[in-house]
Amino acid sequence: MNIERRNFLRQTSLLGAAFCLPALPDFAFAAAQPKSGFKLSIMATNWGYPGSMAEFCAAAKNAGYDGIEVWWSSNTDTQQELYRALKENHLSVGYLCAGSSSNYEKHAAEFETNLRAATAKNEVRPLYINCHSGRDYFTFEQNAALIEMTMRYSRDTGIPVYHETHRSRMLFAAHITRQFITAKPDLRLTLDISHWCNVHESLLQDQPEAVAAALSRTSHIHTRVGHQEGPQVNDPRAPEWANTVKQHFTWWDQVVKYHQEAGKSLTMLTEFGPADYLPTLPYTRQPVANQWDINVYMLQQLRQRYGK
């Protein structure tokens, strides 16, 4: 490693450490008076975490998270490892479910198999199921049938099932999601609006009705900050992203207020991802910031802004 690059990395690390100090976005949040029943749970992602499940859960608990969000696994050894770690660290869990096939029939069958198992009477009951639902190239009717399937399992088990606003999935764009919201009155969302910023190459100023509809149906939030050219800013602590961060908090504020006023529980996941979601230096793939530090920073911001 040459001296110039070593100095650059050292300076980047020092700047990142300086911005790690908790500092609320520089605009006010007019919180509603929470009704009885409102509860905020903040979850950690194991996406990109290099250690074991036991190590991850211990780190999440130590950082101050209430729970974790992980992909549902059909492997019984993996399940038992997860259950032990959750109980030892007194953490809640939310599961991710999906289908992977490009063939609709196979996709639907795989999706239902995973959802059936994740909502069964397992050793640890999840707070929710978050679905990477369908495909952007399936027909409206095919994706709508997947929503109906998930609603049936939610009604039968009492476990909330949410559908994520995610690129390549059925809710990949704001205007498409609005069509599903109109057609499916019971549809509940996981809002990851960072994807839409990327898809629409904007901060969605020209789609206020679609965004408002999505906010009103949101029950879970992935608190990643996206921008016009990508689903994740390189570091939300950097001053050049202040306006973008402010816009995301403005969206999240509205969802929090809805839940406070209704006396309903809300979950949030800090989901800044690893390389290559996190931009890297060329040739070395060295991340320009520390993923874990960013997510813990976001946890601190959410706690300070929205309380316990």
RACOR-V278005 format. One record per pair of residues at least 24 apart in sequence whose C-alpha atoms are under 7 Angstrom apart, sorted by the first residue. I is the first residue (numbers start at 1). J is the second residue. Records with the same first field share a line. If there is no record, write none. Layout:
I->J, J
This chain:
16->289
19->237
20->297
22->297, 300, 301
23->301
24->301, 305
25->246
29->253
31->257
32->257, 260, 261
33->260, 261
34->260, 261, 263
35->260, 261, 262, 263
36->263
37->263, 264, 265
38->259, 260, 263, 264, 265
39->264, 265, 266
40->265, 266, 267, 308
41->66, 266, 267, 268
42->66, 67, 267, 268, 269
43->67, 68, 69, 268, 269, 270
44->68, 69, 269, 270
45->69, 70, 269, 270, 271
46->70
47->273
48->273, 274
53->81, 82, 85
54->85
57->85, 86, 89
58->89
61->89
63->296
66->91, 92
67->91, 92, 93
68->92, 93, 94
69->93, 94, 95
70->94, 95, 96
71->95, 96, 97
72->96, 97, 118
83->124
92->126, 127
93->126, 127
94->126, 127, 128, 129
95->126, 128, 129, 130
96->129, 130, 131
97->129, 130, 131, 132
98->131, 132, 133
108->146
119->157, 159
127->159
128->159, 160, 161
129->160, 161, 162
130->161, 162, 163, 164, 190
131->162, 163, 164
132->163, 164, 169
133->163, 164, 169, 170
134->169, 170
135->168, 169, 170
136->168, 169, 170, 172
143->170
162->188, 189, 190
163->188, 189, 190
164->189, 190, 191, 192
165->190, 191, 192, 193
166->192, 195
167->195
172->196
173->199
174->210, 211
175->210
178->210, 213
188->217, 218, 219
189->217, 218, 219, 220
190->218, 219, 220, 221, 222
191->218, 220, 221, 222
192->221, 222, 223
194->224, 225, 226, 227, 231, 232
195->226, 231
197->226, 227, 228, 231
198->226, 227, 228, 229, 230, 231
201->228, 229
202->228
203->227, 228
215->255
216->255
218->255
219->266, 267
220->266, 267, 268
221->267, 268, 269
222->268, 269, 270, 271
223->268, 269, 270, 271
224->270, 271, 272
232->277, 278
234->278, 279
235->289
270->295, 298, 299
271->295
